Amino acid sequence: MSNRLIIIRGAGELGSAIAVTLHRTGFRVMLIELPGPLAIRRTVTFSDAMFTGTAIVDGIRAMKADPIDQLQDISSDIIPIVNNSILDLSQMNRMPGLIIDARMQKDLTTIDEFTVIPTIGLGPGFTVGQNCLIAIETKRGHDLGRIIREGSTSQNTGVPGEIGGESSHRVIYSTTEGIAEWDVEIGTMVSEKQTIGNINNRPIISKIAGKVRGLISPRVTIPAGIKIADIDPRGHEINHLLISDKANAIARAVLEVVVTMERND
């Protein structure tokens, strides 16, 4: 459909869903990720390709391009994923194509955020005309997936969206720096107060019963206070191997923006 390159910053759940949708509809996509990604819903993200060299989401494969010269050798059927640290981000605005910021950083405060102005910004912290051209709402509710051409996205509340009647209890945060050692896998059913792993021998305990939907990679050293696990109270009702309804809604909103831009060029 288009020779325009679409650069997606962040290969977490939303970035991966967007990459799948755009790739399937004929757009050229490249993902950019940290060398030690912190995504937790890793069965539906391409982020683990940074460790393993390749990852598959919903039948679509991504492959790590390292060094970046390997980009030209990657098949058009595969989405390349590039280490953020080997790119000169200040030059990204001069690259032909679009930039989508799917990192979900919540608050944009560092200098780097303004040296690379995304075409599309996802979630809290984006204001049209200041740090993006178009923003997309990611907060659950009536406005989820709304395309914002004037104004800002909703502010970060610090409270996870409600799923199956649970909000903050379904998400587990690290209490100390270290490496997570898991006793369960994504997709495992757990009970309330079950120990599911540890960091530095400190137990990680599920606050609710449900299905493990996300676990941070045991390959990364994590700081204290970040999201490391997600328990879905709906249990067997959800398929942890499929892209979520929220991620799909946002990906389709991005597709609408990209197609509209193509049509207006």
Buried (B, 14 or more C-beta within 10 A) or exposed (E): EBEBBBBBBBBBBBBBBBBBBBBBEEBBBBBBBBEEBBBBBBBBBBBBBBBEEEBEBBEBBBBBBBEEEEEEEBEEEBBBBBBBEEBEBEEBEEEEBBBBBBBBBEEBEEEEBEEBBBBBBBBBBBBBEEBBBBBBBBBBEEEBBBBBEEEBBBEBEEEBBEBBEBBEBBBBEBBEEBBBEBEBEBEBEBEEEBEBBBBEEEEBBBBBBBBBBBBBBEEBEBEEEEBBBBBBBBEEEBEBEEBBEBBBBBBEBBBEBBBEBEEEE
